[in-house]
Amino acid sequence: MPSVARFRNEPPSVLKQIVISPSDDDYVDQLIPSIREFSRGNRTALLLHELQGFAAEKETEIERQCNANHQGFVDSVNQLLRIREGTVHLTNDILQLNQEIQASTEKLVDQKKALVESRGVRQNIDEAKHALKDCLEVLRLANQVEDLLNQKKYYAALRALDELQNVHLSAVTQYRLSEIIQKSVPATQKKIAETVMTDLNTWLFRVREMSQYLGELAFYHTNLRKDRLRERTEANDYLANFKLNSALELVADEHEEFDILHTDELEVEFTPLFEALHIHQTLKQMDRFRSEFANNRRTQKDLLLNATSLTLTDDELAGLHTILEDIAGFAIMERATMKKVPDLRTNADVEELWDSLNETAISHITRALPAVDNAEHLLKIKELVVVYIQTMSGYNFNTSRMTNLLLTLFEKYTDLLNQRFSEDFLEIVSTDDYMPMPIQNSEEFEKVVNVSWYTPDQPVSQIRFPTVFPFSQMYPLCCINIRNFLNQFYFFADDSFPNTGIIDTKLLASLDDLLTSKVCNSLIARLSSQYLGQVVQILINLDHFEIACHELETLLIQARRSNTTPLPMISAGGRPVSTPLSPATGTFSSSIHLNATTQFTTHKKTAENRIFELVNSKVSDLIETSDYDWLTHTPPAEESEYITALTQYLSNIMNSVLLSLPNELKNLMLFNAISHTASSMLALPLSDSVSRITTSAVAQLRLDISELVRYVETLPTAPILLESLDELIQTVALMETDSPEEFYDISLRNKKYRNVDPLKGPVLLEKVVKDAPAPLGFQGRKSGGAENRVSGGTTSGTANSMGRAAGMAAGFRDRFMHNR
């Protein structure tokens, strides 16, 4: 449908509106817009044509009307002329206006063209502005990434790079800048990862540098925990059953808990590790990061010990401290890393490094161990290793390898102790004077009793000083050494030692070796001495060592049950550091047996036999000096000198050398000596060199026997000792008898000569030659008892008495052997 506005601008419509205008002003107002409109559409000629046509039409109309009314027409013509004149002016104005409008329109077109062009430029400028703004934002973010890298804000740089890549570069994809920056993103990501790893490596280097201090700090706090546990144990004995790192100890020590990585002395920040981990997680490079981190830690582990040269001979053990503290600090950091970042380090990774470090440390220690020649110094090494084991056990590390190292250290420690104490024992045994140990006062007496296994016969208050101990000085000195030797062994066995049974076994073997080879064998070697007093003293020492061995067995059983050190340490002055355990009472348990006990028991018999041998040898020597004149016809006036010397000798040794022997042993020694004397005296007339014996010689022999009997009767065990002389007495009586045929009558022989050897009796009877009656004075000089015994007795009870005496002698020997 045609627009109404378009018809309104048509010339007829314009003319109509001009005609109907109420005034000339309105006419002009109507005409001017129309002229502008027609001039814009290049239709001004049409408008003029219409106006001319309208004017002609009106003129015709005027002429027609004028014909009717000329005057009016003339007036109208005049009016019309005026109108025409006005129209001409108006036309001129219109034309001028048209020209002006035309000029204005051209200018407007130029302006519009310029406007269109300026709009295009402005659009281009706006587009360039937006492009430049986007590019500048991209460049700003790119520079921001570099700035953040320089500020070590790696994650922020990575986020900025991600924003740049995923957000801002999409707006400038049409520009080459986008391509350049897009290509630089992987390099920037790699640079961020490398920079983070560089910082992490720096952090790891610092961590490795402080590993020793971290280990030292861990050892220090472990020692503090041990001190606190010891204090609690002293306050409550029940806590002694619980070791360090046990559940109860950890609960009791809860109020002292601390984080070793965050203390006043040390602060370990894991920020570089967390940052590197976060960056690589963001970059999806966790596998590569784990591999690089593991390789780095392995390299640091190799550098930690490979360049270390260990020596164990310095007093401070600086090298061992360094190695163990380095390993401890390194492993603690590994465990802390595993706990803080479970995805980075597995338990297998940490245990692998831990095992490798321990193997290297054990290798270093084992190579340096042969240079250690001091047991106390080795004990320091052991204590440091124990602290290391206890510390690392608290961090749930497997310490079995280092625990096995303790066994190696114990073997070395045992060898050093054996060597040192062997020298000490040998020196003590070789320098002893083998005389009863003199004591001047009660204080010295108590010191010796405290360090020795010896129970006095009476209280100290009743002992008169000066006095002597039955043993020589070597016994208490050896007791001191034994106590210290045991304590040195048990010093090695604390709550961290893996198997106390190993210590018990090794201790028994070492103690047996020392007591057997260094003490017992050394004493036995000195039994070859010809000095009876030294041999007697060796026997007494052996007896006390046997008692000491039994006491040791009991104490070792108590130590095994209580798992504590059984004996006190002895100071340099001989005073015990603590009160020794009292001797155990009750039945001795056979669960622990020292071979040395059997050795001392056995060689006591050796020493006893040596005493018998020396005494009998002396008796034999004295009897050999008898020098009997077997063919003499002179009645004896007095006993022979040898028998006097013999009885004097026996009396002297009984009151001096043998005084310290137990009564049973002294009695057995006397019994042996008297029996040997009787046998030796009986052998004199039986000698092949003696072919004839006069009765005077027999009387001299009987007189000497009477002197021997008289001496024996003065002894405490005279009845039993006299029984050993029965054969000699009865044999001499047989030699003096006037009725030798009685010997061949069995019933009479059993009564009077029961103890005479049936083979020796006839030999002696054949040798005896009667030369004179027995002198009466001889019987009057001797006591009745001795006289009756020498004469052989004539009462009917003599035979029974001899039988009882023989039975008593046999019973004595049986009882003595049973007691021994």
C-alpha positions in Angstrom: 0.0 0.0 0.0 1.5 3.4 -1.0 2.6 5.7 1.8 0.3 8.7 2.6 3.4 10.9 3.1 4.6 10.3 -0.4 1.3 11.6 -1.9 1.5 14.6 0.3 4.7 15.6 -1.4 3.3 15.5 -4.9 3.0 18.9 -6.8 -0.8 18.9 -6.8 -0.9 18.3 -3.2 1.7 21.0 -2.6 -0.3 23.5 -4.7 -3.4 22.7 -2.9 -1.9 23.2 0.5 -0.4 26.6 -0.8 -3.8 27.7 -2.1 -5.6 26.9 1.0 -3.0 28.6 3.2 -4.8 31.2 5.3 -2.1 33.8 4.9 1.0 34.7 2.9 3.2 33.6 5.8 1.6 30.2 5.8 2.0 30.1 2.0 5.7 30.7 2.3 5.9 28.2 5.2 4.2 25.6 3.0 6.3 26.4 -0.1 9.8 26.3 1.5 9.6 22.7 2.7 8.2 21.6 -0.6 11.0 23.3 -2.5 13.6 21.7 -0.2 11.9 18.3 -0.7 11.7 18.7 -4.5 15.3 20.0 -4.7 16.5 17.0 -2.7 14.8 14.7 -5.2 16.0 16.7 -8.2 12.3 17.5 -9.0 12.5 21.3 -8.8 11.6 21.7 -12.5 8.5 19.6 -11.9 7.5 21.9 -9.1 8.1 25.0 -11.3 6.1 23.4 -14.1 3.2 22.7 -11.7 3.4 26.2 -10.4 3.4 27.6 -14.0 0.5 25.4 -14.9 -1.3 26.5 -11.8 -0.6 30.1 -12.6 -1.9 29.7 -16.1 -4.9 27.9 -14.9 -5.6 30.7 -12.5 -5.0 33.3 -15.2 -7.5 31.6 -17.4 -9.9 31.5 -14.6 -9.3 35.1 -13.9 -9.7 36.1 -17.5 -13.0 34.2 -17.6 -14.2 36.0 -14.5 -12.8 39.3 -15.8 -14.9 39.0 -18.9 -17.8 39.0 -16.6 -16.6 41.7 -14.5 -14.0 43.8 -16.2 -13.4 46.2 -13.4 -13.2 43.5 -11.1 -11.1 41.8 -13.6 -8.8 44.8 -14.0 -8.5 44.9 -10.3 -7.9 41.3 -10.3 -5.4 41.7 -13.1 -3.7 44.3 -11.2 -3.8 42.2 -8.2 -2.7 39.3 -10.2 0.2 41.3 -11.7 1.2 42.1 -8.2 0.9 38.5 -7.4 2.8 37.6 -10.4 5.4 40.1 -9.6 5.5 38.6 -6.1 5.6 35.2 -7.7 8.5 36.2 -9.9 10.3 37.5 -6.9 9.3 34.4 -5.1 10.5 32.3 -8.0 13.8 34.1 -7.9 13.9 33.5 -4.2 13.0 29.9 -4.8 15.7 29.6 -7.4 18.2 31.3 -5.2 17.0 29.2 -2.4 17.3 26.1 -4.6 20.8 27.1 -5.5 21.6 27.6 -1.9 20.0 24.3 -1.1 21.8 22.7 -3.9 25.1 24.0 -2.6 24.2 23.0 0.9 23.2 19.5 -0.4 26.5 19.0 -2.1 28.3 20.2 1.0 26.1 17.8 3.0 27.0 15.0 0.7 30.7 15.7 1.1 30.2 15.8 4.8 28.2 12.6 4.7 30.9 11.0 2.7 33.5 12.2 5.0 31.4 11.0 7.9 31.0 7.5 6.4 34.7 7.4 5.8 35.4 8.7 9.3 33.1 6.0 10.7 35.0 3.3 8.9 38.3 4.7 10.2 36.8 4.9 13.6 35.6 1.3 13.4 39.0 0.3 12.3 40.6 2.2 15.1 38.2 0.6 17.5 39.0 -2.8 16.2 42.7 -2.1 16.3 42.2 -0.7 19.8 40.4 -3.8 20.9 43.0 -6.0 19.2 45.8 -4.0 20.8 44.1 -4.2 24.1 43.8 -8.0 23.9 47.4 -8.3 22.7 48.5 -6.0 25.5 46.6 -8.2 28.0 48.3 -11.3 26.6 51.7 -9.6 26.8 50.9 -8.4 30.3 50.0 -11.9 31.4 53.2 -13.2 29.7 55.2 -10.7 31.5 53.4 -11.5 34.7 54.3 -15.1 34.3 58.0 -14.0 34.1 57.6 -11.7 37.1 55.9 -14.5 39.2 58.8 -16.8 38.2 61.3 -14.2 39.4 59.3 -13.8 42.6 59.4 -17.7 43.0 55.6 -17.8 42.9 55.6 -20.8 40.7 52.0 -22.0 41.1 50.7 -18.5 40.5 52.9 -18.3 37.4 51.5 -21.6 36.2 47.9 -20.5 36.8 48.6 -17.3 35.0 50.1 -19.3 32.1 47.1 -21.5 32.0 44.8 -18.5 32.0 46.8 -17.0 29.2 46.7 -20.1 27.2 43.1 -21.1 27.7 41.4 -17.7 27.9 43.3 -14.8 26.5 45.0 -16.4 23.6 41.6 -17.5 22.2 40.8 -13.8 21.6 44.0 -13.2 19.6 44.2 -16.4 17.6 44.1 -14.3 14.3 47.4 -12.6 15.3 50.9 -14.0 15.0 51.5 -13.0 18.6 49.1 -15.8 19.6 51.2 -18.3 17.6 54.4 -17.1 19.2 53.1 -17.2 22.7 51.4 -20.5 22.1 54.7 -22.0 21.1 56.4 -20.6 24.1 53.9 -22.1 26.6 55.5 -25.6 26.8 58.9 -24.0 27.2 57.6 -21.8 30.0 56.0 -24.8 31.7 59.3 -26.7 31.4 61.1 -23.6 32.8 58.7 -23.5 35.7 59.2 -27.2 36.4 63.0 -26.9 36.2 63.0 -23.8 38.4 60.9 -25.6 40.9 63.2 -28.6 40.8 66.2 -26.4 41.2 64.7 -24.9 44.3 63.7 -28.3 45.5 67.2 -29.6 45.0 68.5 -26.6 46.9 66.1 -27.5 49.7 67.2 -31.1 49.6 70.8 -30.1 49.7 70.1 -28.0 52.8 68.2 -30.9 54.3 71.1 -33.2 53.7 73.5 -30.7 55.2 71.4 -30.5 58.4 70.9 -34.3 58.5 73.7 -34.7 61.0 72.2 -32.0 63.3 68.8 -33.6 63.0 70.3 -37.0 63.9 72.2 -35.4 66.8 69.0 -33.8 68.0 67.2 -37.1 67.8 69.9 -38.9 69.7 69.8 -36.2 72.4 66.0 -36.5 72.9 66.4 -40.3 73.0 68.9 -40.0 75.8 66.5 -37.7 77.6 63.7 -40.3 77.2 66.1 -42.9 78.6 66.8 -40.7 81.6 63.1 -40.1 82.2 62.4 -43.9 81.9 65.2 -44.5 84.4 63.7 -42.0 86.9 60.3 -43.6 86.5 61.8 -47.1 87.0 63.5 -46.0 90.2 60.2 -44.7 91.4 58.3 -47.8 90.3 60.0 -51.1 89.9 57.2 -52.4 87.8 58.2 -50.1 85.0 61.6 -51.9 84.8 59.8 -54.6 82.8 59.2 -52.2 79.9 61.8 -51.1 77.4 62.2 -47.8 75.6 59.7 -47.4 72.7 57.4 -49.9 74.4 53.7 -48.9 74.5 53.8 -48.2 78.2 56.9 -46.1 77.9 55.4 -44.1 75.1 52.2 -43.5 77.1 54.2 -42.5 80.2 56.2 -40.0 78.1 53.2 -38.5 76.3 53.5 -35.1 78.1 57.1 -34.8 76.7 56.0 -35.4 73.0 57.6 -33.1 70.5 58.0 -32.8 66.7 61.7 -33.1 66.0 61.3 -31.2 62.7 59.7 -28.2 64.5 61.6 -27.4 67.7 63.4 -24.4 69.2 66.7 -25.8 67.8 65.5 -26.8 64.3 62.7 -25.8 62.0 62.2 -27.8 58.8 59.8 -26.3 56.2 58.4 -28.5 53.6 57.1 -25.6 51.4 59.5 -26.2 48.5 58.6 -29.9 48.4 54.8 -29.2 48.5 55.2 -26.5 45.9 57.2 -28.8 43.6 54.7 -31.5 44.1 51.7 -29.2 43.4 53.4 -27.9 40.3 54.1 -31.3 38.9 50.6 -32.5 39.8 49.2 -29.5 37.9 51.5 -30.3 34.9 50.5 -34.0 35.2 54.2 -35.0 35.5 54.0 -36.9 38.8 55.7 -40.0 37.5 58.6 -37.9 36.3 58.7 -36.0 39.5 58.7 -39.2 41.6 61.5 -40.6 39.5 63.7 -37.5 39.8 63.1 -37.1 43.5 64.0 -40.8 44.1 67.1 -40.5 42.0 68.1 -37.3 43.8 67.7 -39.0 47.2 69.6 -42.0 46.1 72.4 -39.7 44.9 72.4 -37.9 48.2 72.4 -41.2 50.0 75.5 -42.3 48.1 77.3 -39.0 48.8 76.3 -39.3 52.5 78.7 -42.2 53.3 80.8 -43.0 50.3 83.3 -40.3 51.0 83.5 -41.0 54.8 86.7 -42.4 56.3 85.8 -43.9 59.6 88.1 -44.4 62.5 86.9 -45.8 65.9 90.0 -45.2 67.9 89.5 -41.5 68.8 88.1 -40.9 72.3 85.1 -38.8 71.1 84.1 -41.2 68.3 83.5 -38.2 66.1 83.5 -40.2 62.9 81.0 -42.7 64.2 78.8 -39.9 65.6 78.9 -38.3 62.1 77.9 -41.5 60.3 75.1 -42.5 62.6 73.7 -39.0 63.0 73.8 -38.5 59.2 71.9 -41.8 58.6 69.4 -41.0 61.3 68.7 -37.5 60.1 68.4 -38.7 56.5 66.1 -41.5 57.4 63.9 -39.3 59.6 63.5 -36.9 56.8 62.5 -39.8 54.5 59.9 -41.0 57.0 58.6 -37.5 57.5 58.4 -37.0 53.7 56.5 -40.2 53.3 54.0 -39.2 56.0 53.5 -35.7 54.7 53.3 -36.7 51.0 52.1 -40.3 50.8 51.9 -40.3 47.0 55.5 -39.3 46.6 57.4 -41.9 48.7 56.3 -45.4 49.4 57.4 -47.4 52.5 59.4 -49.7 50.1 61.4 -46.7 48.8 62.2 -45.5 52.3 63.2 -49.0 53.5 65.4 -49.5 50.5 67.4 -46.4 51.2 67.4 -47.3 54.9 68.8 -50.8 54.3 71.4 -49.5 51.9 72.6 -46.8 54.5 72.8 -49.4 57.2 74.8 -51.9 55.1 77.3 -49.1 54.2 77.6 -48.0 57.8 78.0 -51.6 59.0 80.7 -52.1 56.4 82.6 -49.0 57.5 82.3 -50.0 61.2 83.4 -53.6 60.6 86.5 -52.4 58.6 87.4 -50.0 61.4 86.7 -52.4 64.3 90.0 -54.4 64.3 91.8 -51.2 65.3 89.9 -51.0 68.6 91.9 -52.6 71.4 90.1 -51.2 74.5 87.0 -52.8 75.9 85.8 -49.6 77.6 86.1 -47.8 74.3 84.2 -50.5 72.5 81.5 -50.1 75.2 81.2 -46.5 74.1 80.8 -47.6 70.5 78.1 -50.0 71.6 76.3 -47.4 73.6 76.2 -45.1 70.6 74.9 -47.8 68.3 72.2 -48.7 70.9 71.1 -45.0 71.0 71.0 -45.1 67.2 68.9 -48.3 67.3 66.5 -47.0 69.9 66.1 -43.7 68.1 65.3 -45.3 64.8 63.0 -47.9 66.3 60.9 -45.0 67.5 60.4 -44.1 63.9 59.4 -47.6 62.9 62.6 -48.5 61.1 63.8 -52.1 60.9 67.0 -52.2 63.0 67.7 -55.9 62.8 70.9 -55.3 60.8 72.3 -52.9 63.3 71.2 -55.3 66.1 73.2 -58.0 64.4 76.1 -55.5 64.5 75.8 -55.5 68.3 76.6 -59.3 68.2 79.7 -58.5 66.2 80.7 -55.8 68.7 80.0 -58.2 71.5 82.3 -60.8 70.0 85.0 -58.2 69.8 84.2 -57.0 73.3 84.4 -60.5 74.6 87.8 -61.1 73.0 89.2 -57.8 74.5 87.8 -58.7 78.0 89.2 -62.2 77.8 92.6 -60.8 76.8 92.7 -58.1 79.4 91.4 -60.3 82.3 93.6 -63.2 81.2 96.6 -60.9 81.7 95.3 -59.7 85.0 94.7 -63.2 86.3 98.1 -64.5 85.2 99.8 -61.5 86.8 97.8 -62.1 90.1 98.6 -65.8 90.1 102.3 -65.3 89.2 103.0 -62.6 91.8 101.2 -64.2 94.7 103.3 -65.1 97.7 101.1 -68.2 98.5 101.0 -67.4 102.2 97.9 -66.8 104.3 96.7 -63.2 103.8 97.5 -61.1 106.8 94.8 -58.6 108.0 95.7 -55.7 110.4 92.2 -54.4 111.4 88.5 -54.9 111.1 88.1 -52.4 108.3 90.5 -54.3 106.0 88.8 -57.6 107.1 85.4 -56.3 106.0 86.7 -55.1 102.7 88.1 -58.5 101.9 85.0 -60.3 103.0 82.8 -57.9 100.9 84.7 -58.6 97.7 85.3 -62.3 98.3 83.0 -65.3 98.5 84.0 -66.1 102.1 82.0 -66.5 105.3 84.0 -66.0 108.5 83.7 -68.5 111.2 82.8 -65.8 113.7 81.6 -62.2 113.7 84.1 -59.5 113.1 83.6 -58.1 116.6 84.9 -61.4 118.1 88.0 -61.6 115.9 91.3 -60.5 117.4 93.5 -58.5 115.1 96.0 -58.8 113.5 94.9 -62.1 112.0 95.2 -64.0 108.7 92.7 -65.4 106.2 93.1 -69.0 105.2 93.6 -68.1 101.5 96.4 -66.1 100.1 96.1 -62.6 98.6 95.5 -63.9 95.1 92.0 -65.2 96.0 90.3 -61.8 96.9 92.1 -60.2 94.0 90.8 -62.8 91.6 87.3 -62.4 93.2 87.5 -58.7 92.4 88.5 -59.4 88.9 85.7 -62.0 88.5 83.1 -59.5 89.7 84.4 -56.8 87.4 84.6 -59.3 84.6 81.0 -60.3 85.0 79.8 -56.7 85.3 81.8 -55.8 82.2 79.8 -58.5 80.4 76.5 -57.4 81.8 77.3 -53.7 81.0 77.0 -54.8 77.4 73.6 -56.3 77.9 71.0 -53.6 78.2 67.3 -53.5 77.1 68.4 -53.2 73.5 70.5 -56.3 73.3 68.7 -58.9 71.1 69.4 -62.1 73.0 70.7 -62.2 76.6 71.1 -65.9 76.2 74.0 -65.2 73.9 75.6 -63.2 76.7 75.0 -66.0 79.2 76.5 -68.6 76.9 79.5 -66.5 76.1 80.0 -65.4 79.7 80.0 -69.0 80.9 82.5 -70.0 78.2 84.8 -67.1 78.9 84.5 -67.4 82.7 85.2 -71.1 82.4 88.2 -70.4 80.3 89.6 -67.7 82.6 89.1 -69.8 85.8 90.3 -73.0 84.2 93.2 -72.0 82.0 94.4 -68.9 83.8 93.7 -69.7 87.5 93.2 -73.4 88.0 95.9 -74.5 85.5 98.3 -71.9 86.8 97.8 -73.2 90.4 98.2 -76.8 89.3 101.4 -75.9 87.5 102.8 -74.6 90.8 102.1 -77.9 92.6 105.4 -79.1 91.4 106.9 -76.9 94.1 108.8 -78.8 96.8 107.7 -76.3 99.4 104.9 -77.9 101.3 103.5 -74.6 102.6 103.0 -73.4 99.0 101.3 -76.6 98.0 99.0 -76.4 101.1 98.2 -72.8 100.3 97.4 -73.8 96.7 95.0 -76.5 98.0 93.3 -73.9 100.3 93.0 -71.5 97.4 91.5 -74.2 95.2 89.0 -75.0 97.9 87.9 -71.4 98.1 87.8 -71.1 94.3 85.5 -74.1 94.3 83.2 -72.4 96.8 83.4 -69.2 94.7 82.3 -71.1 91.6 79.3 -72.5 93.3 78.4 -69.0 94.5 78.9 -67.7 90.9 76.5 -70.4 89.5 73.9 -69.3 92.0 74.4 -65.6 91.3 74.3 -66.2 87.5 71.0 -68.0 87.9 69.6 -65.0 89.9 70.9 -62.6 87.2 69.3 -64.6 84.5 65.9 -64.6 86.3 66.0 -60.9 87.2 67.8 -59.9 84.0 70.0 -57.5 86.0 73.7 -57.2 86.7 74.4 -59.6 89.6 77.7 -58.2 91.1 79.0 -54.9 92.2 81.8 -53.1 90.5 85.0 -52.9 92.5 86.9 -49.6 92.7 90.6 -49.2 92.2 91.1 -49.3 96.0 89.3 -52.6 96.3 86.1 -51.1 97.8 82.9 -52.3 96.1 80.8 -49.6 94.5 77.6 -51.2 95.7 76.7 -53.8 98.3 77.3 -57.3 96.9 74.6 -59.8 96.8 74.5 -62.1 99.8 75.2 -65.8 99.1 72.2 -67.6 97.9 70.6 -70.1 100.2 68.7 -73.2 99.4 69.3 -75.9 96.8 71.6 -74.9 94.0 70.0 -75.0 90.6 71.8 -77.1 88.0 70.5 -74.9 85.1 73.9 -73.1 85.0 77.0 -75.1 85.6 80.6 -74.0 85.4 83.1 -76.5 84.1 85.7 -74.7 86.3 83.8 -76.0 89.4 84.6 -79.5 88.4 88.1 -78.6 87.5 88.7 -77.0 91.0 87.1 -80.0 92.6 89.2 -82.5 90.6 92.4 -80.6 91.2 91.9 -80.3 94.9 92.5 -84.0 94.9 95.6 -83.4 92.8 96.8 -80.9 95.4 95.9 -83.3 98.2 97.8 -86.1 96.6 100.7 -83.7 96.1 100.6 -82.9 99.9 100.6 -86.6 100.6 103.4 -87.1 98.2 105.6 -84.3 99.8 104.8 -85.4 103.4 105.4 -89.1 102.5 108.5 -88.2 100.7 109.8 -86.4 103.8 108.7 -89.3 105.9 110.5 -91.6 103.6 113.6 -89.5 103.7 113.6 -89.5 107.5 113.0 -93.2 107.7 115.9 -93.8 105.2 118.1 -92.1 107.8 117.2 -94.8 110.4 120.4 -96.7 109.9 119.3 -99.8 112.0 122.0 -102.3 113.0 120.0 -105.4 112.5 122.7 -107.7 113.9 123.3 -105.7 117.1 123.3 -107.5 120.4 123.1 -104.3 122.4 119.8 -103.6 124.1 118.3 -100.2 123.0 118.8 -97.3 125.4 116.6 -94.8 123.7 114.5 -94.3 120.5 116.2 -93.6 117.2 116.9 -90.0 116.1 115.0 -90.4 112.9 111.8 -91.3 114.7 112.2 -88.3 116.9 112.8 -86.1 113.9 109.8 -87.7 112.1 107.4 -87.1 115.0 108.8 -83.5 115.4 108.3 -82.9 111.7 104.7 -84.2 111.7 104.0 -82.0 114.8 105.5 -79.0 113.2 103.6 -79.2 109.9 100.4 -79.9 111.9 100.9 -76.7 113.9 102.1 -74.5 111.1 101.8 -75.5 107.5 98.7 -77.6 107.7 97.0 -75.5 110.3 94.7 -73.8 107.8 93.6 -77.0 106.3 90.1 -78.3 107.1 90.1 -80.8 110.0 88.9 -83.6 107.8 91.8 -83.0 105.4 94.3 -82.7 108.2 93.1 -86.0 109.7 93.3 -87.7 106.3 96.8 -86.3 105.8 97.9 -87.6 109.2 96.2 -90.9 108.5 98.1 -91.2 105.2 101.4 -90.0 106.8 101.1 -92.4 109.7 100.1 -95.3 107.4 103.0 -94.4 105.1 105.3 -94.3 108.2 104.1 -97.7 109.3 104.5 -99.2 105.8 108.0 -97.7 105.5 109.1 -98.9 108.9 107.8 -102.3 108.2 109.6 -102.3 104.9 112.9 -101.9 106.7 113.3 -105.4 108.1 111.7 -106.8 105.0 114.4 -105.4 102.8 116.3 -108.0 100.8 119.5 -106.5 102.1 118.5 -107.6 105.6 119.1 -111.3 106.1 119.3 -111.6 109.9 117.7 -109.6 112.7 118.6 -109.9 116.3 116.1 -109.6 119.0 118.0 -106.5 120.2 117.4 -104.9 116.8 113.8 -105.9 117.1 113.7 -104.3 120.5 115.1 -101.0 119.0 112.4 -101.2 116.3 109.8 -101.7 119.0 111.1 -98.8 121.0 110.9 -96.5 117.9 107.4 -97.7 117.3 106.5 -97.0 120.9 107.7 -93.4 120.4 105.5 -93.2 117.2 102.6 -94.5 119.1 103.1 -92.1 121.9 103.0 -89.2 119.4 99.9 -90.5 117.7 98.1 -90.8 121.0 98.5 -87.1 121.5 96.6 -86.4 118.3 92.8 -85.6 118.2 92.0 -88.7 116.0 94.3 -91.0 117.9 92.0 -94.1 117.9 91.6 -94.1 114.1 95.3 -93.2 113.5 96.5 -96.0 115.8 94.6 -98.5 113.8 97.0 -97.8 110.9 99.8 -98.9 113.1 98.2 -102.3 114.0 100.0 -104.2 111.3 103.4 -102.8 112.3 102.8 -103.3 116.0 101.6 -106.9 115.5 104.3 -107.7 113.1 107.0 -106.5 115.6 105.2 -108.5 118.3 105.3 -111.5 116.1 109.1 -111.0 115.7 109.5 -110.9 119.4 107.3 -113.8 120.3 108.6 -116.9 121.9 105.9 -119.0 120.3 106.1 -118.4 116.6 104.1 -121.5 116.0 101.0 -119.5 117.1 101.2 -117.6 113.8 100.6 -120.7 111.9 97.6 -121.7 113.9 94.8 -119.8 112.2 92.6 -119.5 115.3 95.5 -118.0 117.3 96.8 -115.9 114.5 93.3 -114.3 114.1 93.4 -113.4 117.8 97.0 -112.1 118.1 98.3 -111.4 114.6 95.2 -110.7 112.6 96.7 -107.7 110.8 100.1 -109.3 110.0 100.5 -110.2 106.3 100.5 -114.0 106.1 103.3 -113.9 103.6 105.5 -111.3 105.4 105.2 -112.9 108.8 107.1 -116.1 107.9 109.8 -114.1 106.2 110.4 -112.0 109.2 110.3 -115.0 111.6 113.0 -116.7 109.5 115.2 -113.5 109.8 114.9 -113.1 113.6 117.8 -114.5 115.6 117.5 -115.0 119.4 120.4 -113.4 121.2 119.1 -112.3 124.5 115.9 -111.7 126.5 114.1 -108.4 126.0 115.4 -105.8 128.4 113.0 -105.1 131.3 113.9 -101.4 131.4 112.3 -100.8 128.0 108.9 -101.7 129.3 109.3 -99.4 132.3 110.2 -96.4 130.2 107.0 -96.4 128.2 103.5 -95.7 129.1 101.2 -98.5 129.6 99.1 -97.8 126.6 102.0 -97.6 124.2 103.7 -100.6 125.9 100.6 -102.8 125.6 100.1 -101.8 121.9 103.8 -102.5 121.1 103.8 -105.8 122.9 100.8 -106.9 120.9 98.6 -107.4 123.9 98.0 -110.6 125.8 94.3 -110.2 126.8 91.7 -112.2 125.2 90.1 -109.1 123.6 93.1 -108.1 121.6 91.9 -109.8 118.4 88.5 -108.2 118.6 90.1 -104.8 119.3 92.2 -105.2 116.2 89.2 -106.1 114.1 87.3 -103.1 115.4 90.2 -100.8 114.7 90.5 -102.1 111.1 86.8 -101.5 110.6 87.1 -98.0 112.0 89.9 -97.2 109.7 87.9 -98.4 106.7 84.9 -96.4 107.9 87.0 -93.3 108.3 88.2 -93.5 104.8 84.7 -94.0 103.5 83.3 -91.1 105.5 86.2 -88.8 104.4 85.8 -89.6 100.7 82.0 -89.1 101.0 82.5 -85.6 102.6 85.1 -84.6 100.0 
